[in-house]
Amino acid sequence: MIACVDVDYRDTGAVAACVLFREWTDALGAGEKVACLREVEPYEPGQFYRRELPCLLAVLNRVEEPLETVVVDGYVWLGDERTPGLGARLHEALGGSVPVVGVAKTRFAGASSAVAAVLRGGSSSPLFVTAVGLELETAAQHVRGMHGPHRIPTLLKAVDGLCRRFPCPEEGP
């Protein structure tokens, strides 16, 4: 199973979401998981993973099927392959056994050869792909081939929407 994950922050907590799929070209997810977290770490510049990583692990812990790859909204590497970003931290937290592909919408100022710019859907604005546990060009080909006519692949858009619209029980109707 391949998992796309994302997090939406609320007043004090967050909703982490996961859309599962079998093939990189799938148009529809094979399953969804959501985790509500009542509290999250405050944002610290340069330490984003401290806020997001617990959320991603909470939702991935709900996945019962073995994971082939996890796709994150963000970077695996910040600059070169010696400076870990969220994706590299997730890869480590998963025991180094599950490849992680990062798909970012904006260029990171220190990005180097560890990043592949991927154009999709006739857009002149690339997505920035990074990876660990998988060759960078293979990861870029997978992202390029994901379903959808637009810059953002269908299932990446779906996981973003899932975490944004999901009401946590403490939030009320």
N, C-alpha and C positions, 0 to 999 in steps of 0.2 A: 504494500500500500504506500502511496505517496501522500503526504500531508502538507497542505498549505495552512499556515497559522498566522494569526494577527491578534492584536489587543486593542481594545477601546477603553480609554480611561474615563472614569466617572468622577464625581466630587471627591470621594475618598478611596474608592476601590477601582476595580477594572473588570471587564469581561474579556476572557480569552476564548478565541474560537478556532476551530480546526475543520477544514473540509478535506475529506479523504477521497482519493481517486486511484484508479488502477494503472492507467496509461497517461503519458504526458499529453496526448492529444484529446483526452476525454472532454466532452462538452458539459457533462453533468457529474456531480460528485456521487460517490458511492456511499457516503455517510457524513454525518456532522456531529461534532462534539463541542460543548460549551462549558466553561468553568467561570463561576462568579467568585471574585476575590473581594472581600470586604475592605481590606487595606493593602496598599502597595507602598513601596519605598518612594520618597520624593525624587523628583528628577534632579540629577546632578550632571552638569556638563562633563563629557568624557567618561561617564560611568553609567550610561543608559542601560546597559545590560543588567545592572543591579535592580532596576525597576521592572524590566520586561522579562528577564529570564525566569523568575518564579512563576509568572503568569503562563508562559509557554509550557513550562514543565507541568503545571497543574492541568492544563487541557490535554497535553500529550499522555499523561498518566491515565486518561480515560479511554485511550485507544487500545483496543484488545488485539488487533491484528498486528503482525510484525511490520515494522516500517522499513521501506526501501530507501526513502529520501524524505527530508523535511525542507519545505520552502518557507523562508522568512521574508517579511517585508523589511528590508534593510540590508546591511552589509555583513559578510562573513569576516572580511579583513578590512581594517582601517589603514589604508596605505599599502604596505607590503605584506608579505605572508608571515611577518613576525609580530604584527600588531593586531591582536584579536579584537574583532567586533562581536556583535550579538551572536551571529551565526557560529563563529568559532567557539564562543563560550557555550552555546547550546550543544555543539558537537562534543565538546569535552564533557559536559554534564550528562550526555547520553552514552558515555563510556567510549567515545570515539568509534562506535560501531555503525552509526547511521550517518550517511553523507548529508550535508546541509548546503542548500543553495540559497544565496541571498539575492533578492531582486529589489533594487532601490530605484526610486523615481528621480532622485536628484544626485548629482555628482558630489562625492566627498572630496574636499579640497586636497587631501593627501593621497588620493587614489593613484595607484601605479599600475604595474603590469599584472597585478592580481585581479584586475577588473576587465570585463569584456562589455563593450557598449553594444546593445542589441536593439535594432530598429524593428518595429512591428506595425502592422496595420496602416502603412503609408504615413506614419508619423515621422516628423523630422527630429523629435525629441527621443533620445534613446532611453532604454532601461539599463541600469548598471548591474551586471551580474558578477557575483563572486561565489566561490565554492570551496568546500573542504571535504575530503573523502571521495571526490569525483573530479576528474579533469575539468579545468575551466572551460575549454572549448566544448566539451560534451554538455556541461551545464548550460552554456549559452545556446547550444543547438536545441536542447530541451525547452528552454524558455521561448526561443524563437518559434518552435513548433507547437506551443500550447494553443488550445482552442481559443478562438475569438478574432473578430475583424479589427479590433482596436489595439492601441498601444498596450493597455493593461489586459492580460489574459483573463478569460471568463471566470476561471476558478479563483484567481487572486482577487478579482472584484467581488466574487461571491463570499469569500471569507471575510473581507472587509465589511460588507453589508451585514453579514451574520452577527459579528461582534458589536456592530453599531446599533442594531435594532433589537437585540436580545435584552429583555427586561430581567434584571435580577430580582429575586423575591422581595428583598428589603426595599426596593424602589417603588413598590406598589403597582397599580394598573397602568 
